[in-house]
Amino acid sequence: MNSASTATTHARTLDVPGARLYYEVRGSGPVVVLVGAPMDADSFAPAADLLAAGYTVLTTDPRGIRRSPVDDRDRDSTPEMRADDLARLLMHLDAGPAVVFGSSGGAVSALALVQAHPDLVHTVVAHEPPLDELLDDREQLRVKTDEIIDAHLGGDVAGAWRKFLDLANIHLPEEVFQQMVGGERDEQTEADEYFQHAHMLRPTTRWCPDVAALRSASTRVVVGIGEESGGQLCDRTSRALAAELGVEPTLFPGDHIGFAHDPAAFVTRLRAVLREG
């Protein structure tokens, strides 16, 4: 399959406690899960299409985002809950042990999955998990995270995103920022962003991994970092996790979302990493 090919995608849903999980299946072969939080299945579609040449690829919308509605939108989405969703999905499809690639908050979900169900994951690639609690300045990061949430809940959505990017040490040109938050915005995007800041950001960034459990698990743990993410918050948290686990970080093309910016290069690197295992 070349870069222009599109794999056949089968979209389905699975009832899980408190939510209905939307997921997609592509390709055939060993199972690879691509998961984000708050990024949805569409964010991984180009990479999933490429990876489906040789793998069965699962992607999902995490609970509370896009096509995965929750029963109670006032309830937090924790890494443990999202890990349980992934476990139920893998067991429903009889798809474990699998490779699980998690990006950002999805990497936190993936690590929580390994802790709870190591038998379902033979390799986890945790790409830039925002594990603030591993850093020495965790108390300041908590305060700044709360400021993001307060700004959004107070109606200053643009201000919340400026605070978010400042905390992450991600610098966008003003015109790109305005494209992201300016003008007319659809109702689903607004709902997803609210859910992310109100109910995902705090429980995700304050989750603390059980390093002993991760080190003792039979699962191969790969800590991924974008080659262009140097100095960003998730570069720092990822290096802290790698140090705790006693592994060397694995570099991937691009930045925090390199899989979206250049899926072909990213999938080439991911394939190589999986072969090494």
ABEGO torsion letter per residue (X at the ends): XBAABBBBBBBBBBBBBGBBBBBBBBEBEBBBBBBBOABBAAAAAAAAAAAABGBBBBBBBBBGBEABBBABAABBBBAAAAAAAAAAAAAAAGAOBBBBBBBEAAAAAAAAAAAABAAABABBBBBGBBBAAABAAAAAAAAAAAAAAAAAAAGBAAAAAAAAAAAAGBBBBAAAAAAAABEBBBAAAAAAAAAAAAAAAAAAAABBBBAAAAAABABBBBBBBBAAABGBAAAAAAAAAAAAAGBBBBBBBEBAAAAAABAAAAAAAAAAAAAAX
